[in-house]
Amino acid sequence: MLQLIDNILKKFSFVDKDKPFANKSNNMMGNIWQLGPVGDFELYTKPVLDSPQHNLAFDLYRFFENVFALKNSYRQGGSDESSVKHRQFLERLKRGGCRKEDVDFLSTRIMSRLSENAIRLFKNSLHIFQTNSQVRAHNLSVLKSTNNPDEIIVIENGDEILQIAVGASVTLQKNLNVDWGLVNSAFGTIKRVHYKDDLAYCIVVDFPNYTENMTEMETFGGVPIFKTFTNTYCRDTNRFIWVNKFPIGSCYGSTIHKIQGQTLPSVAV
């Protein structure tokens, strides 16, 4: 990304083309403790591979001289004792640290220690897992437990099988239109599936945060989602390939990596 910014600024600049970012001011914001990118390296670590692209990105990152560290966390609000403990625990956890009081605090939220009413509040909460296989198993389990077998729609979706149902919760897996709220990880509900020659060609999804063509929403009963080419990692060949697929998936569960950065009302871990 830094290499792309560097190229664009140099392309449209009339001076200082030999300097990083054409000597233009750049500001970056982020969380240094965030999980690293999948299949890539953190910009602040020296590349293991001798790749010109990676080496240039690493050198560009080192040109940022001034750093402002924000120390107060406002994301997890609340001033009561439980909220404060939760906030302090998260701050230590993201740095790889944990204390006995953190373990004791988390232990109060173990399912076996909660009342039935408290457990019921998390019935529809997103479940967080470590691996994709755990997520797929949970998504399928919830889908089967909330729908009859004949209500489950099975669609051949590129390199995988997509199983959904009318009323099922799904999430977008890529940005379709940021200005309209159709962004990666946006939550929605399946409304219907349209077929042509016995093949699904359009999935209508109700996205609560959709902000654009409401007439289209009324006509289709939701946002029509069509297949798009998606760059997907293939384990068999250990490379990324382009696959034509519906960019949605069940979202009763998610991995830690995919859900980072989101604000959710409640989760089960």
Secondary structure, DSSP 4 states (H G I P E B T S, - for coil): -HHHHHHHHHHS-SS-TTSGGGG--------TTSPPPTTS--TTS--SS--HHHHHHHHHHTT-----------SS---SHHHHHHHHHHHHHTTT---HHHHHHHHTT-GGGS-HHHHHTTTTSEEEESSHHHHHHHHHHHHHHHS-GGG-EEEEETTEEEEE-TT-EEEESS-SBGGGTB-TT-EEEEEEEEEETTEEEEEEEE-TT--S-HHHHHHHTSEEE--EEEEEEETTTTEEEEEEE-SEEE-SEEEHHHHTT---S-EE-
